[in-house]
Amino acid sequence: MVSKAAVFADAGPEVEHASPAPVISVQNLVHRYENRTALNGVSFDVRSAELFGLLGPNGSGKTTLFRILSTLMVPTAGRAIVMGCDAALEPARLRRQIGVVFQAQSVDLKLTAYENLWHQGHLYGLRGSALKTRVGEILTRVGLADRAKERVETFSGGMQRRVELAKGLLHHPGVLLLDEPTTGLDPGARRDLWQYLQMLRDEEHVSVLVTTHLMEEAERCDRLAIMNEGNLVALGTPAELKSEIGGDVIMLDAAHDAALLAEHIHARFHVETAVLGSQVRIEREGGHRFVPDVVEAFPGEIQAISVSKPALEDVFIHRTGHKFWSEEREASAEETTKKKKGR
């Protein structure tokens, strides 16, 4: 079986940095698995030297999109242009110009950090003193120069992830694609990884596309594409997306029937309400002033109240009508995973 690293190493020794903007152009992308549509006409651009996030829960289509961009899958319809290459029609040419870090670990734990990069360099056609110099440069860049001769199995999870990054960056790619890169990392390692990605963008002008299901990570991106059930439901900077929600977000825990409480609040105060399980959600300016009126109007009907400024979770709810995570969605995603493993 050919490894993913080998597939991506169908490349010459050097790559070109210059590429017209946008560096990634997703054009009406569609992908179907038998009777299920994973991508339903998704379109967006990624700009040069941009840290771009694909945010979505399990089953949203972001992994399918990632696989298409990284040449591991051909879409049912539409096009994905990366660094001027059509991902479906020119995969070998594209692989020379992108770096990819998969969610699953690809480092050899029994080799040293230096040896992992040395073998990766050979796959990309790098040899001799040029490869030796580049391995030294990239290990220094990811802060592992002093651990170069140690086996990767002795490294922490965060350090192993840095070796993965080093492999993806060894051949000077113009675009770096990362699939859930912080999976399994502790909070400190996650923070360090994102600081490094921001440094790549700022100092080396690498365009970075990262998939994530974590809101706090999405907040660190320059722009976001929010995915839900194969559709692009929101696109913009985190600040732009949150600004579309007027005022505060009020969450009311209903003591009895949330749907009935929502109906009564709408009739009494003429505000839009949404029912999320046992909660009623309201968007309103001056939420702290509105809450006492609601409590007074419906004594004994409300168990708990929270008032907050809009977050990305609220953008997702505003656009889809349901929470980012829910028991039904998790069960559906779990069932899909089981079916894939059973094939």
Buried (B, 14 or more C-beta within 10 A) or exposed (E): EEEEBEBBBBBEEEBEEEBEEBBBBBBEBBBBEEEEBBBBBBBBBBEBBBBBBBBBBBBBBBBBBBBBBBBBBEBBEBBBBBBBBBBBEBBEBBBBBBBBBBBEBBBBEEBBBBBBBBBBBEBBBBEEEEBBEBBBEBBEBBEBBEBBEBBBEEBEBBBBBBBBBBBBBBBBBBBBBBBBBBBEBEEEBBBBBBEBBBEBBEEBEBBBBBBBBBBEBBBBBBBBBBBBBBBBBBBBEBEEBBEBBEBBBBBBBBBEEBEEBBBBBBEEBEBEBBBBEBBBBBBBEEBEEBBEEBBEEBEEBBEEBEBEEBBBBBBBBBBBEBBBEEEEBEEBBEEBEEEEEEE
